[in-house]
Amino acid sequence: MRIEARAEIVWHYGDPGRAEAIAGALEVDNVGLPESLKKSLNVLTRWEDGDVITKVKYSGEIETLIKALDDLVFSIKIAEDVTEKV
């Protein structure tokens, strides 16, 4: 099923330093998107105060969007784990 979607996902950390580190890690991951996805998926992550904000725009098959969002959540979890230990 082909869809068009926009989403804004906000993670609240309350710590500007940690939010900046997590957003930076995610943005590096976003730059590495496969060329085939860059045409249909636009992901932008930034930090503001103690929050990480990711905006997603997508046009294509719903299954691909679900996989991309799953990857995003997995990347957030890894970044959280790393920044928790620092």
N, C-alpha and C positions, 0 to 999 in steps of 0.2 A: 504494500500500500504506500503510495507516494504522499508525503505531507510537507507542509511548511510550518516551521516552529521557531519561536523565540522564547528564550528563558533567561532569567537572571537568578543565579544561585548565590546566596550570601552565607558565609561561615563566620560566626562570631567567636573571636578569640580573646578580645579584651586586652591584648598585648600587641602594640604596634610593631615591635621588632619581630615578633613571631609571625604576625600577619604578612609583613614585608618579605620575610624569608620563604614562607609557604607560597605566596603569590609569585615570587621570583622563580621558584622551582617549577611551578605549574606553567608559567609563561615559556620557559625553556622547552617544556614538553609540548606545548601548543605549537611552537615554531617547527617542531619535527613532524608535523602531520604529513602523511603521504600525499603526494601530488594529486592523486585521484580524489581525495577528500577535500582538498583546499578549495575546489570549485563549488562544493555544496555545503561545507561546514566552516563557519567562522566562529572562532573561540577567542575571547579576550579576557584576560584575568588581570586584576589590579588589586591593590590594597588601599584601604582608607581607615585611618585610625587603627582600631584593633580588628578590622574585618577584612576578609578576602572576598572579593566580588568577581564572579565569572559571568560573562554574558555570552550566550550561545545563539547563533542564527543558523538554521539548517533548512535545506530543501532536498528531499530525496526519500528513500525507503525508511520506514519507521525502525526497522531492525538495525540499520546502521546508526541511527541516532541513539538508540538504546545502548549499543555497544560503545559509542563515543562517551556517553554519560557515565557508563560503568567504568570506563578507563579513567575518566575525570575523578570519580569518587575514589578509585584505587590509588591514583596519584596523590590525591589529598591525604589519604590515610598514610601513605609512605612519608610524605613531607611532614605530617603531624608527628609520626613516630620519631623521625630524625630530629626535628626541632624540640621535641620533648626531652631528648637526651642531652641536648646542648646546654 
